[in-house]
Amino acid sequence: MTRFESLRRFGTASAKWDGMKMKLGHEDFLPFSVADSDYSAPEEVLDALRERLEHGSLGYTMIDDAYLDAVRRWLIKRWRVEIEKDWIIPAPKVLTAMSVAIETLTRQDDAIVIQTPVYNKFAPAVTYNQRTLLKNPLHYEGGRYVMDLDDLEAHFRKGARMLLLCSPHNPVGRVWNRQELKDLLDLARRYDVYILSDEIHGDLILDNHTFTSMGHFLNDYEKLVVVTAPSKTFNIAGLHAANVIAAHEETRKAIIKDFKRLFLSGPNLLAQTAMKAAYEKGEAWLDAQMEHIENNDRILREFFKENDPKAYVLPLEGTYLSWVDLSHWNIESRTLVEKMKAYGVVVASGTLYGADGEGFIRINLGCSKEQLEEGLWRIGRFMDTLRS
Ligand SMILES: Cc1ncc(COP(=O)(O)O)c(C=O)c1O
């Protein structure tokens, strides 16, 4: 049985641990910020990497059939999505793929829509490419987020060329259902808008929720591109591995042409090795991980129920990132987060994901039960001082 224990990550150039240590100047904190997990990747993946290194040669590699098969089989097995192998464009990172797709499929100053609050790198992916950023804020109603398709349609009507879809959604934790996605597709089709569906969290689905990949609709809509990755699923984000799935030949060829221009290749040999092992042998580990995340989610909910009943923990449908409404404190999220640091706990301010994240914090549950409990205890001490 996998134990999902947090590893000591200081001294490993960890963006989350060492990055924060550089800012704070000490190690006396627990971070629940950057979206990777603090426990080990699956043993099956580590074994494959060890075996690959034992071989000794670290020479050039290529994307072989086994790689494409592993991706294809994973999508069938986990998402019931059937794709052709030649629809896959291996990429180093989701963000790289997204940025290239923006450059390839839209023109300078074209308007691109994001649905805030959303992963904080979506906005720069648009603006770094000199495109115009448009926001289609999600509706927060009845304690849940839904898309505002009327507002989105207004953007499309005015000529927006692309939507960056976050599915499942980081940070609000929604797993968009089939109907929501179909409605979105209908709208995009009506206005001839590209949808770039970032499905990096698509394997991290909780309880009874069912993930619908946009991959199901690739044959129905030419202007649809899906990006997947094993990085969050198996905690191998440091290796850099992603895959663009594009069914439409012209779209795919255009993206490949830009990959070539940039001499961008897919995952390197270690990333390929890890991804293949994860997709071929990592299923049981992933299922166990999701039980662990569900348990951490319960611990978090219990904590807030007992210690801060006016807080509202959003339902976590997908991802391991919990979105917590602390607006009843009437303190800016950034200030809350800064003050929490003095109590040895680092969470992400909701405003990192857009101004509409004000009042919220994001807590990463991809850690051991003990780490989470200790972090929550520290948050509890901080809240005692807010009350006094
Ligand atoms: C929705 C989303 N997309 C992309 C990324 C980053 O992916 P990559 O490291 O492959 O660029 C993240 C990381 O948190 C994410 O949450």
The ligand as a Gaussian input file, in Angstrom:
#p B3LYP/6-31G(d) Opt

LIG

0 1
 C       -4.111000      24.369000     -15.612000
 C       -2.612000      24.274000     -15.709000
 N       -2.013000      24.273000     -16.913000
 C       -0.681000      24.176000     -17.039000
 C        0.137000      24.081000     -15.928000
 C        1.614000      24.012000     -16.125000
 O        1.935000      22.945000     -16.949000
 P        3.382000      22.763000     -17.534000
 O        4.330000      22.768000     -16.363000
 O        3.351000      21.460000     -18.257000
 O        3.632000      23.925000     -18.430000
 C       -0.436000      24.079000     -14.641000
 C        0.388000      24.013000     -13.437000
 O       -0.036000      24.294000     -12.344000
 C       -1.848000      24.165000     -14.532000
 O       -2.469000      24.153000     -13.349000

